[in-house]
Amino acid sequence: MDRKSGETMRLLNRYYDTLLSRKEWREILADDFLLAGTVAKESRGRDSYVNNNFFSLVEGVKVKETLVVGESAFALVKYDLISPKGKTMTCDIAELWKARNGRLASIAIFFDTAAFRAFLA
């Protein structure tokens, strides 16, 4: 693994290892962090991402597969979710990452939006 790929992998490992606590991964995100993909609206900015309501639903996370090439990465991640009404759901989310200057710069996420909407209803 080349140096850039190794650095990107370390960032991803730190992100997923600390995702549930949300205490340590804020600092590894770029100030202008971009969230895109099958979300209702793109958002830019670390604070916007960190304060995303999705994270309050997450009860468990398991990285099933990763592929890292330089500062680009793919992760297939299984999330265990619980809704405000107490419903549970397990979903796989494809996450496409970009790193830049030693930080995670963006994520594009892809998931079954119909099933997610039904889960929240």
Backbone atoms as SQL, in Angstrom:
CREATE TABLE atoms (id INTEGER PRIMARY KEY, chain TEXT, resi INTEGER, resn TEXT, atom TEXT, x REAL, y REAL, z REAL);
INSERT INTO atoms VALUES
  (1, 'A', 1, 'MET', 'N', 0.854, -1.178, 0.000),
  (2, 'A', 1, 'MET', 'CA', 0.000, 0.000, 0.000),
  (3, 'A', 1, 'MET', 'C', 0.898, 1.240, 0.000),
  (4, 'A', 2, 'ASP', 'N', 0.621, 2.179, -0.899),
  (5, 'A', 2, 'ASP', 'CA', 1.436, 3.396, -0.947),
  (6, 'A', 2, 'ASP', 'C', 1.109, 4.309, 0.232),
  (7, 'A', 3, 'ARG', 'N', 1.917, 5.338, 0.411),
  (8, 'A', 3, 'ARG', 'CA', 1.790, 6.230, 1.568),
  (9, 'A', 3, 'ARG', 'C', 0.423, 6.905, 1.641),
  (10, 'A', 4, 'LYS', 'N', -0.070, 7.449, 0.509),
  (11, 'A', 4, 'LYS', 'CA', -1.370, 8.139, 0.511),
  (12, 'A', 4, 'LYS', 'C', -2.507, 7.168, 0.835),
  (13, 'A', 5, 'SER', 'N', -2.455, 5.974, 0.269),
  (14, 'A', 5, 'SER', 'CA', -3.484, 4.972, 0.563),
  (15, 'A', 5, 'SER', 'C', -3.453, 4.603, 2.040),
  (16, 'A', 6, 'GLY', 'N', -2.267, 4.423, 2.593),
  (17, 'A', 6, 'GLY', 'CA', -2.134, 4.086, 4.004),
  (18, 'A', 6, 'GLY', 'C', -2.682, 5.174, 4.907),
  (19, 'A', 7, 'GLU', 'N', -2.412, 6.434, 4.555),
  (20, 'A', 7, 'GLU', 'CA', -2.924, 7.554, 5.339),
  (21, 'A', 7, 'GLU', 'C', -4.446, 7.620, 5.259),
  (22, 'A', 8, 'THR', 'N', -4.992, 7.423, 4.082),
  (23, 'A', 8, 'THR', 'CA', -6.453, 7.434, 3.918),
  (24, 'A', 8, 'THR', 'C', -7.073, 6.296, 4.729),
  (25, 'A', 9, 'MET', 'N', -6.479, 5.124, 4.698),
  (26, 'A', 9, 'MET', 'CA', -6.996, 3.986, 5.463),
  (27, 'A', 9, 'MET', 'C', -6.958, 4.274, 6.960),
  (28, 'A', 10, 'ARG', 'N', -5.897, 4.901, 7.444),
  (29, 'A', 10, 'ARG', 'CA', -5.819, 5.263, 8.877),
  (30, 'A', 10, 'ARG', 'C', -6.933, 6.246, 9.248),
  (31, 'A', 11, 'LEU', 'N', -7.209, 7.213, 8.371),
  (32, 'A', 11, 'LEU', 'CA', -8.299, 8.156, 8.638),
  (33, 'A', 11, 'LEU', 'C', -9.641, 7.432, 8.723),
  (34, 'A', 12, 'LEU', 'N', -9.890, 6.529, 7.775),
  (35, 'A', 12, 'LEU', 'CA', -11.154, 5.785, 7.780),
  (36, 'A', 12, 'LEU', 'C', -11.274, 4.910, 9.016),
  (37, 'A', 13, 'ASN', 'N', -10.202, 4.225, 9.379),
  (38, 'A', 13, 'ASN', 'CA', -10.237, 3.380, 10.585),
  (39, 'A', 13, 'ASN', 'C', -10.559, 4.210, 11.814),
  (40, 'A', 14, 'ARG', 'N', -9.931, 5.368, 11.925),
  (41, 'A', 14, 'ARG', 'CA', -10.202, 6.230, 13.079),
  (42, 'A', 14, 'ARG', 'C', -11.657, 6.711, 13.062),
  (43, 'A', 15, 'TYR', 'N', -12.144, 7.098, 11.903),
  (44, 'A', 15, 'TYR', 'CA', -13.526, 7.553, 11.779),
  (45, 'A', 15, 'TYR', 'C', -14.496, 6.464, 12.247),
  (46, 'A', 16, 'TYR', 'N', -14.388, 5.268, 11.671),
  (47, 'A', 16, 'TYR', 'CA', -15.338, 4.204, 12.013),
  (48, 'A', 16, 'TYR', 'C', -15.154, 3.701, 13.439),
  (49, 'A', 17, 'ASP', 'N', -13.922, 3.679, 13.936),
  (50, 'A', 17, 'ASP', 'CA', -13.683, 3.225, 15.311),
  (51, 'A', 17, 'ASP', 'C', -14.289, 4.163, 16.344),
  (52, 'A', 18, 'THR', 'N', -14.428, 5.440, 16.006),
  (53, 'A', 18, 'THR', 'CA', -14.938, 6.423, 16.969),
  (54, 'A', 18, 'THR', 'C', -16.306, 6.986, 16.586),
  (55, 'A', 19, 'LEU', 'N', -16.940, 6.404, 15.572),
  (56, 'A', 19, 'LEU', 'CA', -18.196, 6.948, 15.055),
  (57, 'A', 19, 'LEU', 'C', -19.289, 7.048, 16.121),
  (58, 'A', 20, 'LEU', 'N', -19.453, 6.037, 16.924),
  (59, 'A', 20, 'LEU', 'CA', -20.543, 6.058, 17.892),
  (60, 'A', 20, 'LEU', 'C', -20.332, 7.105, 18.989),
  (61, 'A', 21, 'SER', 'N', -19.106, 7.363, 19.368),
  (62, 'A', 21, 'SER', 'CA', -18.855, 8.353, 20.416),
  (63, 'A', 21, 'SER', 'C', -18.845, 9.779, 19.870),
  (64, 'A', 22, 'ARG', 'N', -18.555, 9.936, 18.597),
  (65, 'A', 22, 'ARG', 'CA', -18.467, 11.237, 17.926),
  (66, 'A', 22, 'ARG', 'C', -17.548, 12.216, 18.649),
  (67, 'A', 23, 'LYS', 'N', -16.661, 11.719, 19.480),
  (68, 'A', 23, 'LYS', 'CA', -15.786, 12.601, 20.237),
  (69, 'A', 23, 'LYS', 'C', -14.468, 12.867, 19.545),
  (70, 'A', 24, 'GLU', 'N', -13.964, 11.913, 18.786),
  (71, 'A', 24, 'GLU', 'CA', -12.619, 12.055, 18.247),
  (72, 'A', 24, 'GLU', 'C', -12.569, 12.252, 16.739),
  (73, 'A', 25, 'TRP', 'N', -13.637, 11.999, 16.019),
  (74, 'A', 25, 'TRP', 'CA', -13.529, 12.061, 14.571),
  (75, 'A', 25, 'TRP', 'C', -13.791, 13.431, 13.983),
  (76, 'A', 26, 'ARG', 'N', -14.319, 14.348, 14.738),
  (77, 'A', 26, 'ARG', 'CA', -14.583, 15.701, 14.236),
  (78, 'A', 26, 'ARG', 'C', -13.306, 16.333, 13.686),
  (79, 'A', 27, 'GLU', 'N', -12.203, 16.155, 14.386),
  (80, 'A', 27, 'GLU', 'CA', -10.944, 16.798, 13.999),
  (81, 'A', 27, 'GLU', 'C', -10.310, 16.206, 12.743),
  (82, 'A', 28, 'ILE', 'N', -10.750, 15.031, 12.307),
  (83, 'A', 28, 'ILE', 'CA', -10.170, 14.460, 11.085),
  (84, 'A', 28, 'ILE', 'C', -10.962, 14.841, 9.835),
  (85, 'A', 29, 'LEU', 'N', -12.026, 15.641, 10.026),
  (86, 'A', 29, 'LEU', 'CA', -12.822, 16.120, 8.898),
  (87, 'A', 29, 'LEU', 'C', -12.335, 17.506, 8.475),
  (88, 'A', 30, 'ALA', 'N', -12.272, 17.735, 7.176),
  (89, 'A', 30, 'ALA', 'CA', -11.904, 19.054, 6.656),
  (90, 'A', 30, 'ALA', 'C', -12.963, 20.079, 7.055),
  (91, 'A', 31, 'ASP', 'N', -12.547, 21.315, 7.228),
  (92, 'A', 31, 'ASP', 'CA', -13.482, 22.388, 7.585),
  (93, 'A', 31, 'ASP', 'C', -14.622, 22.497, 6.585),
  (94, 'A', 32, 'ASP', 'N', -14.319, 22.300, 5.288),
  (95, 'A', 32, 'ASP', 'CA', -15.322, 22.425, 4.229),
  (96, 'A', 32, 'ASP', 'C', -15.858, 21.049, 3.795),
  (97, 'A', 33, 'PHE', 'N', -15.928, 20.117, 4.715),
  (98, 'A', 33, 'PHE', 'CA', -16.363, 18.748, 4.434),
  (99, 'A', 33, 'PHE', 'C', -17.674, 18.752, 3.637),
  (100, 'A', 34, 'LEU', 'N', -17.760, 17.883, 2.612),
  (101, 'A', 34, 'LEU', 'CA', -18.937, 17.814, 1.743),
  (102, 'A', 34, 'LEU', 'C', -19.639, 16.474, 1.907),
  (103, 'A', 35, 'LEU', 'N', -20.943, 16.519, 2.173),
  (104, 'A', 35, 'LEU', 'CA', -21.809, 15.343, 2.203),
  (105, 'A', 35, 'LEU', 'C', -22.662, 15.374, 0.951),
  (106, 'A', 36, 'ALA', 'N', -22.631, 14.288, 0.156),
  (107, 'A', 36, 'ALA', 'CA', -23.412, 14.205, -1.082),
  (108, 'A', 36, 'ALA', 'C', -23.925, 12.770, -1.235),
  (109, 'A', 37, 'GLY', 'N', -24.598, 12.507, -2.332),
  (110, 'A', 37, 'GLY', 'CA', -25.116, 11.172, -2.619),
  (111, 'A', 37, 'GLY', 'C', -26.626, 11.167, -2.563),
  (112, 'A', 38, 'THR', 'N', -27.205, 10.065, -2.092),
  (113, 'A', 38, 'THR', 'CA', -28.662, 9.937, -2.046),
  (114, 'A', 38, 'THR', 'C', -29.224, 10.549, -0.768),
  (115, 'A', 39, 'VAL', 'N', -28.815, 11.762, -0.491),
  (116, 'A', 39, 'VAL', 'CA', -29.333, 12.510, 0.648),
  (117, 'A', 39, 'VAL', 'C', -30.279, 13.570, 0.115),
  (118, 'A', 40, 'ALA', 'N', -31.173, 14.063, 0.960),
  (119, 'A', 40, 'ALA', 'CA', -32.152, 15.051, 0.514),
  (120, 'A', 40, 'ALA', 'C', -31.474, 16.318, -0.007),
  (121, 'A', 41, 'LYS', 'N', -30.375, 16.692, 0.613),
  (122, 'A', 41, 'LYS', 'CA', -29.712, 17.934, 0.239),
  (123, 'A', 41, 'LYS', 'C', -28.227, 17.800, 0.576),
  (124, 'A', 42, 'GLU', 'N', -27.384, 18.204, -0.367),
  (125, 'A', 42, 'GLU', 'CA', -25.954, 18.233, -0.076),
  (126, 'A', 42, 'GLU', 'C', -25.703, 19.223, 1.042),
  (127, 'A', 43, 'SER', 'N', -24.693, 18.937, 1.839),
  (128, 'A', 43, 'SER', 'CA', -24.316, 19.900, 2.859),
  (129, 'A', 43, 'SER', 'C', -22.807, 20.068, 2.844),
  (130, 'A', 44, 'ARG', 'N', -22.381, 21.238, 3.205),
  (131, 'A', 44, 'ARG', 'CA', -20.955, 21.524, 3.254),
  (132, 'A', 44, 'ARG', 'C', -20.625, 22.071, 4.637),
  (133, 'A', 45, 'GLY', 'N', -19.509, 21.627, 5.149),
  (134, 'A', 45, 'GLY', 'CA', -19.032, 22.104, 6.449),
  (135, 'A', 45, 'GLY', 'C', -18.985, 20.970, 7.460),
  (136, 'A', 46, 'ARG', 'N', -17.912, 20.948, 8.216),
  (137, 'A', 46, 'ARG', 'CA', -17.718, 19.914, 9.232),
  (138, 'A', 46, 'ARG', 'C', -18.853, 19.920, 10.252),
  (139, 'A', 47, 'ASP', 'N', -19.237, 21.083, 10.749),
  (140, 'A', 47, 'ASP', 'CA', -20.289, 21.146, 11.764),
  (141, 'A', 47, 'ASP', 'C', -21.615, 20.615, 11.253),
  (142, 'A', 48, 'SER', 'N', -21.941, 20.936, 10.008),
  (143, 'A', 48, 'SER', 'CA', -23.172, 20.442, 9.410),
  (144, 'A', 48, 'SER', 'C', -23.186, 18.914, 9.387),
  (145, 'A', 49, 'TYR', 'N', -22.069, 18.314, 9.020),
  (146, 'A', 49, 'TYR', 'CA', -21.980, 16.852, 8.966),
  (147, 'A', 49, 'TYR', 'C', -22.025, 16.241, 10.355),
  (148, 'A', 50, 'VAL', 'N', -21.249, 16.769, 11.264),
  (149, 'A', 50, 'VAL', 'CA', -21.179, 16.226, 12.620),
  (150, 'A', 50, 'VAL', 'C', -22.547, 16.279, 13.301),
  (151, 'A', 51, 'ASN', 'N', -23.321, 17.313, 13.011),
  (152, 'A', 51, 'ASN', 'CA', -24.629, 17.486, 13.656),
  (153, 'A', 51, 'ASN', 'C', -25.778, 16.871, 12.864),
  (154, 'A', 52, 'ASN', 'N', -25.475, 16.051, 11.864),
  (155, 'A', 52, 'ASN', 'CA', -26.492, 15.392, 11.059),
  (156, 'A', 52, 'ASN', 'C', -27.349, 14.483, 11.943),
  (157, 'A', 53, 'ASN', 'N', -28.656, 14.552, 11.792),
  (158, 'A', 53, 'ASN', 'CA', -29.573, 13.759, 12.620),
  (159, 'A', 53, 'ASN', 'C', -29.403, 12.258, 12.450),
  (160, 'A', 54, 'PHE', 'N', -28.849, 11.808, 11.335),
  (161, 'A', 54, 'PHE', 'CA', -28.661, 10.377, 11.105),
  (162, 'A', 54, 'PHE', 'C', -27.880, 9.725, 12.241),
  (163, 'A', 55, 'PHE', 'N', -26.878, 10.414, 12.740),
  (164, 'A', 55, 'PHE', 'CA', -26.013, 9.821, 13.756),
  (165, 'A', 55, 'PHE', 'C', -26.752, 9.505, 15.057),
  (166, 'A', 56, 'SER', 'N', -27.835, 10.226, 15.346),
  (167, 'A', 56, 'SER', 'CA', -28.606, 9.934, 16.559),
  (168, 'A', 56, 'SER', 'C', -29.369, 8.612, 16.439),
  (169, 'A', 57, 'LEU', 'N', -29.514, 8.099, 15.224),
  (170, 'A', 57, 'LEU', 'CA', -30.217, 6.832, 14.999),
  (171, 'A', 57, 'LEU', 'C', -29.291, 5.624, 15.074),
  (172, 'A', 58, 'VAL', 'N', -27.987, 5.844, 14.990),
  (173, 'A', 58, 'VAL', 'CA', -27.020, 4.750, 14.871),
  (174, 'A', 58, 'VAL', 'C', -26.781, 4.082, 16.222),
  (175, 'A', 59, 'GLU', 'N', -27.044, 2.782, 16.249),
  (176, 'A', 59, 'GLU', 'CA', -26.796, 1.964, 17.439),
  (177, 'A', 59, 'GLU', 'C', -25.582, 1.061, 17.255),
  (178, 'A', 60, 'GLY', 'N', -25.230, 0.782, 16.019),
  (179, 'A', 60, 'GLY', 'CA', -24.094, -0.079, 15.734),
  (180, 'A', 60, 'GLY', 'C', -23.590, 0.161, 14.328),
  (181, 'A', 61, 'VAL', 'N', -22.308, -0.117, 14.127),
  (182, 'A', 61, 'VAL', 'CA', -21.697, 0.084, 12.816),
  (183, 'A', 61, 'VAL', 'C', -20.641, -0.995, 12.609),
  (184, 'A', 62, 'LYS', 'N', -20.635, -1.561, 11.397),
  (185, 'A', 62, 'LYS', 'CA', -19.639, -2.564, 11.052),
  (186, 'A', 62, 'LYS', 'C', -19.215, -2.355, 9.607),
  (187, 'A', 63, 'VAL', 'N', -17.922, -2.140, 9.407),
  (188, 'A', 63, 'VAL', 'CA', -17.386, -1.997, 8.062),
  (189, 'A', 63, 'VAL', 'C', -17.246, -3.395, 7.481),
  (190, 'A', 64, 'LYS', 'N', -17.949, -3.634, 6.382),
  (191, 'A', 64, 'LYS', 'CA', -17.932, -4.954, 5.746),
  (192, 'A', 64, 'LYS', 'C', -16.840, -5.087, 4.703),
  (193, 'A', 65, 'GLU', 'N', -16.519, -3.979, 4.034),
  (194, 'A', 65, 'GLU', 'CA', -15.536, -4.026, 2.954),
  (195, 'A', 65, 'GLU', 'C', -14.989, -2.627, 2.702),
  (196, 'A', 66, 'THR', 'N', -13.705, -2.543, 2.388),
  (197, 'A', 66, 'THR', 'CA', -13.102, -1.268, 2.006),
  (198, 'A', 66, 'THR', 'C', -12.156, -1.473, 0.831),
  (199, 'A', 67, 'LEU', 'N', -12.017, -0.420, 0.072),
  (200, 'A', 67, 'LEU', 'CA', -11.056, -0.382, -1.028),
  (201, 'A', 67, 'LEU', 'C', -10.497, 1.035, -1.036),
  (202, 'A', 68, 'VAL', 'N', -9.182, 1.141, -0.911),
  (203, 'A', 68, 'VAL', 'CA', -8.537, 2.448, -0.845),
  (204, 'A', 68, 'VAL', 'C', -7.499, 2.553, -1.953),
  (205, 'A', 69, 'VAL', 'N', -7.567, 3.655, -2.705),
  (206, 'A', 69, 'VAL', 'CA', -6.582, 3.948, -3.739),
  (207, 'A', 69, 'VAL', 'C', -6.196, 5.412, -3.565),
  (208, 'A', 70, 'GLY', 'N', -5.005, 5.634, -3.055),
  (209, 'A', 70, 'GLY', 'CA', -4.556, 7.004, -2.830),
  (210, 'A', 70, 'GLY', 'C', -5.457, 7.717, -1.846),
  (211, 'A', 71, 'GLU', 'N', -6.013, 8.843, -2.262),
  (212, 'A', 71, 'GLU', 'CA', -6.895, 9.618, -1.388),
  (213, 'A', 71, 'GLU', 'C', -8.375, 9.352, -1.652),
  (214, 'A', 72, 'SER', 'N', -8.675, 8.299, -2.391),
  (215, 'A', 72, 'SER', 'CA', -10.061, 7.897, -2.658),
  (216, 'A', 72, 'SER', 'C', -10.321, 6.558, -1.981),
  (217, 'A', 73, 'ALA', 'N', -11.539, 6.381, -1.484),
  (218, 'A', 73, 'ALA', 'CA', -11.864, 5.130, -0.810),
  (219, 'A', 73, 'ALA', 'C', -13.334, 4.789, -0.990),
  (220, 'A', 74, 'PHE', 'N', -13.607, 3.494, -0.934),
  (221, 'A', 74, 'PHE', 'CA', -14.964, 2.953, -0.922),
  (222, 'A', 74, 'PHE', 'C', -15.111, 2.135, 0.354),
  (223, 'A', 75, 'ALA', 'N', -16.231, 2.274, 1.014),
  (224, 'A', 75, 'ALA', 'CA', -16.536, 1.433, 2.174),
  (225, 'A', 75, 'ALA', 'C', -17.983, 0.980, 2.079),
  (226, 'A', 76, 'LEU', 'N', -18.198, -0.309, 2.297),
  (227, 'A', 76, 'LEU', 'CA', -19.549, -0.844, 2.436),
  (228, 'A', 76, 'LEU', 'C', -19.746, -1.057, 3.925),
  (229, 'A', 77, 'VAL', 'N', -20.727, -0.350, 4.482),
  (230, 'A', 77, 'VAL', 'CA', -20.887, -0.298, 5.926),
  (231, 'A', 77, 'VAL', 'C', -22.295, -0.725, 6.326),
  (232, 'A', 78, 'LYS', 'N', -22.372, -1.605, 7.316),
  (233, 'A', 78, 'LYS', 'CA', -23.659, -2.042, 7.870),
  (234, 'A', 78, 'LYS', 'C', -23.951, -1.183, 9.104),
  (235, 'A', 79, 'TYR', 'N', -25.094, -0.516, 9.060),
  (236, 'A', 79, 'TYR', 'CA', -25.528, 0.305, 10.186),
  (237, 'A', 79, 'TYR', 'C', -26.737, -0.341, 10.848),
  (238, 'A', 80, 'ASP', 'N', -26.725, -0.432, 12.156),
  (239, 'A', 80, 'ASP', 'CA', -27.883, -0.836, 12.941),
  (240, 'A', 80, 'ASP', 'C', -28.504, 0.451, 13.467),
  (241, 'A', 81, 'LEU', 'N', -29.775, 0.667, 13.114),
  (242, 'A', 81, 'LEU', 'CA', -30.449, 1.915, 13.436),
  (243, 'A', 81, 'LEU', 'C', -31.641, 1.674, 14.346),
  (244, 'A', 82, 'ILE', 'N', -31.979, 2.688, 15.132),
  (245, 'A', 82, 'ILE', 'CA', -33.209, 2.682, 15.920),
  (246, 'A', 82, 'ILE', 'C', -33.868, 4.047, 15.747),
  (247, 'A', 83, 'SER', 'N', -35.159, 4.027, 15.382),
  (248, 'A', 83, 'SER', 'CA', -35.885, 5.267, 15.113),
  (249, 'A', 83, 'SER', 'C', -36.342, 5.902, 16.426),
  (250, 'A', 84, 'PRO', 'N', -36.762, 7.162, 16.370),
  (251, 'A', 84, 'PRO', 'CA', -37.317, 7.799, 17.569),
  (252, 'A', 84, 'PRO', 'C', -38.544, 7.055, 18.108),
  (253, 'A', 85, 'LYS', 'N', -39.239, 6.298, 17.231),
  (254, 'A', 85, 'LYS', 'CA', -40.404, 5.521, 17.651),
  (255, 'A', 85, 'LYS', 'C', -40.026, 4.127, 18.136),
  (256, 'A', 86, 'GLY', 'N', -38.731, 3.792, 18.120),
  (257, 'A', 86, 'GLY', 'CA', -38.274, 2.500, 18.613),
  (258, 'A', 86, 'GLY', 'C', -38.176, 1.408, 17.567),
  (259, 'A', 87, 'LYS', 'N', -38.453, 1.726, 16.298),
  (260, 'A', 87, 'LYS', 'CA', -38.298, 0.727, 15.238),
  (261, 'A', 87, 'LYS', 'C', -36.811, 0.512, 14.964),
  (262, 'A', 88, 'THR', 'N', -36.467, -0.710, 14.584),
  (263, 'A', 88, 'THR', 'CA', -35.078, -1.003, 14.268),
  (264, 'A', 88, 'THR', 'C', -34.928, -1.337, 12.785),
  (265, 'A', 89, 'MET', 'N', -33.734, -1.107, 12.295),
  (266, 'A', 89, 'MET', 'CA', -33.427, -1.367, 10.888),
  (267, 'A', 89, 'MET', 'C', -31.935, -1.612, 10.763),
  (268, 'A', 90, 'THR', 'N', -31.586, -2.542, 9.910),
  (269, 'A', 90, 'THR', 'CA', -30.198, -2.744, 9.524),
  (270, 'A', 90, 'THR', 'C', -30.105, -2.397, 8.057),
  (271, 'A', 91, 'CYS', 'N', -29.141, -1.552, 7.710),
  (272, 'A', 91, 'CYS', 'CA', -29.000, -1.175, 6.311),
  (273, 'A', 91, 'CYS', 'C', -27.526, -1.120, 5.924),
  (274, 'A', 92, 'ASP', 'N', -27.286, -1.477, 4.677),
  (275, 'A', 92, 'ASP', 'CA', -25.954, -1.355, 4.102),
  (276, 'A', 92, 'ASP', 'C', -25.890, -0.039, 3.351),
  (277, 'A', 93, 'ILE', 'N', -24.823, 0.697, 3.588),
  (278, 'A', 93, 'ILE', 'CA', -24.627, 1.979, 2.925),
  (279, 'A', 93, 'ILE', 'C', -23.280, 1.948, 2.219),
  (280, 'A', 94, 'ALA', 'N', -23.288, 2.302, 0.941),
  (281, 'A', 94, 'ALA', 'CA', -22.051, 2.441, 0.178),
  (282, 'A', 94, 'ALA', 'C', -21.557, 3.863, 0.385),
  (283, 'A', 95, 'GLU', 'N', -20.314, 3.992, 0.824),
  (284, 'A', 95, 'GLU', 'CA', -19.749, 5.296, 1.128),
  (285, 'A', 95, 'GLU', 'C', -18.488, 5.508, 0.290),
  (286, 'A', 96, 'LEU', 'N', -18.503, 6.586, -0.490),
  (287, 'A', 96, 'LEU', 'CA', -17.356, 6.950, -1.318),
  (288, 'A', 96, 'LEU', 'C', -16.684, 8.157, -0.678),
  (289, 'A', 97, 'TRP', 'N', -15.450, 7.985, -0.283),
  (290, 'A', 97, 'TRP', 'CA', -14.693, 8.987, 0.458),
  (291, 'A', 97, 'TRP', 'C', -13.612, 9.637, -0.389),
  (292, 'A', 98, 'LYS', 'N', -13.289, 10.881, -0.063),
  (293, 'A', 98, 'LYS', 'CA', -12.116, 11.574, -0.595),
  (294, 'A', 98, 'LYS', 'C', -11.381, 12.180, 0.598),
  (295, 'A', 99, 'ALA', 'N', -10.081, 12.005, 0.607),
  (296, 'A', 99, 'ALA', 'CA', -9.237, 12.638, 1.614),
  (297, 'A', 99, 'ALA', 'C', -8.430, 13.740, 0.936),
  (298, 'A', 100, 'ARG', 'N', -7.990, 14.704, 1.744),
  (299, 'A', 100, 'ARG', 'CA', -7.176, 15.805, 1.216),
  (300, 'A', 100, 'ARG', 'C', -6.387, 16.409, 2.372),
  (301, 'A', 101, 'ASN', 'N', -5.106, 16.557, 2.181),
  (302, 'A', 101, 'ASN', 'CA', -4.247, 17.202, 3.180),
  (303, 'A', 101, 'ASN', 'C', -4.363, 16.584, 4.570),
  (304, 'A', 102, 'GLY', 'N', -4.428, 15.259, 4.621),
  (305, 'A', 102, 'GLY', 'CA', -4.453, 14.570, 5.909),
  (306, 'A', 102, 'GLY', 'C', -5.781, 14.582, 6.639),
  (307, 'A', 103, 'ARG', 'N', -6.855, 14.938, 5.936),
  (308, 'A', 103, 'ARG', 'CA', -8.198, 14.938, 6.533),
  (309, 'A', 103, 'ARG', 'C', -9.187, 14.335, 5.555),
  (310, 'A', 104, 'LEU', 'N', -10.315, 13.875, 6.076),
  (311, 'A', 104, 'LEU', 'CA', -11.397, 13.418, 5.214),
  (312, 'A', 104, 'LEU', 'C', -12.098, 14.655, 4.668),
  (313, 'A', 105, 'ALA', 'N', -12.201, 14.752, 3.337),
  (314, 'A', 105, 'ALA', 'CA', -12.729, 15.954, 2.692),
  (315, 'A', 105, 'ALA', 'C', -14.180, 15.816, 2.244),
  (316, 'A', 106, 'SER', 'N', -14.608, 14.580, 1.909),
  (317, 'A', 106, 'SER', 'CA', -15.985, 14.416, 1.443),
  (318, 'A', 106, 'SER', 'C', -16.417, 12.959, 1.540),
  (319, 'A', 107, 'ILE', 'N', -17.735, 12.802, 1.554),
  (320, 'A', 107, 'ILE', 'CA', -18.351, 11.488, 1.497),
  (321, 'A', 107, 'ILE', 'C', -19.586, 11.594, 0.604),
  (322, 'A', 108, 'ALA', 'N', -19.754, 10.623, -0.269),
  (323, 'A', 108, 'ALA', 'CA', -20.991, 10.471, -1.047),
  (324, 'A', 108, 'ALA', 'C', -21.573, 9.140, -0.593),
  (325, 'A', 109, 'ILE', 'N', -22.811, 9.170, -0.132),
  (326, 'A', 109, 'ILE', 'CA', -23.430, 7.957, 0.402),
  (327, 'A', 109, 'ILE', 'C', -24.575, 7.509, -0.500),
  (328, 'A', 110, 'PHE', 'N', -24.731, 6.189, -0.586),
  (329, 'A', 110, 'PHE', 'CA', -25.776, 5.602, -1.418),
  (330, 'A', 110, 'PHE', 'C', -26.444, 4.480, -0.645),
  (331, 'A', 111, 'PHE', 'N', -27.789, 4.552, -0.552),
  (332, 'A', 111, 'PHE', 'CA', -28.547, 3.581, 0.225),
  (333, 'A', 111, 'PHE', 'C', -29.981, 3.532, -0.288),
  (334, 'A', 112, 'ASP', 'N', -30.753, 2.589, 0.236),
  (335, 'A', 112, 'ASP', 'CA', -32.151, 2.413, -0.155),
  (336, 'A', 112, 'ASP', 'C', -32.994, 3.480, 0.544),
  (337, 'A', 113, 'THR', 'N', -33.266, 4.571, -0.155),
  (338, 'A', 113, 'THR', 'CA', -33.988, 5.686, 0.452),
  (339, 'A', 113, 'THR', 'C', -35.450, 5.353, 0.759),
  (340, 'A', 114, 'ALA', 'N', -36.078, 4.505, -0.052),
  (341, 'A', 114, 'ALA', 'CA', -37.486, 4.137, 0.203),
  (342, 'A', 114, 'ALA', 'C', -37.589, 3.368, 1.514),
  (343, 'A', 115, 'ALA', 'N', -36.711, 2.406, 1.723),
  (344, 'A', 115, 'ALA', 'CA', -36.737, 1.632, 2.964),
  (345, 'A', 115, 'ALA', 'C', -36.434, 2.535, 4.160),
  (346, 'A', 116, 'PHE', 'N', -35.533, 3.495, 3.991),
  (347, 'A', 116, 'PHE', 'CA', -35.185, 4.400, 5.077),
  (348, 'A', 116, 'PHE', 'C', -36.359, 5.298, 5.436),
  (349, 'A', 117, 'ARG', 'N', -37.054, 5.827, 4.427),
  (350, 'A', 117, 'ARG', 'CA', -38.242, 6.641, 4.690),
  (351, 'A', 117, 'ARG', 'C', -39.319, 5.844, 5.408),
  (352, 'A', 118, 'ALA', 'N', -39.531, 4.593, 5.007),
  (353, 'A', 118, 'ALA', 'CA', -40.517, 3.743, 5.671),
  (354, 'A', 118, 'ALA', 'C', -40.126, 3.482, 7.120),
  (355, 'A', 119, 'PHE', 'N', -38.844, 3.311, 7.360),
  (356, 'A', 119, 'PHE', 'CA', -38.335, 3.103, 8.713),
  (357, 'A', 119, 'PHE', 'C', -38.622, 4.304, 9.600),
  (358, 'A', 120, 'LEU', 'N', -38.506, 5.506, 9.051),
  (359, 'A', 120, 'LEU', 'CA', -38.740, 6.712, 9.844),
  (360, 'A', 120, 'LEU', 'C', -40.224, 7.053, 10.013),
  (361, 'A', 121, 'ALA', 'N', -41.074, 6.497, 9.167),
  (362, 'A', 121, 'ALA', 'CA', -42.516, 6.821, 9.212),
  (363, 'A', 121, 'ALA', 'C', -43.178, 6.258, 10.450);
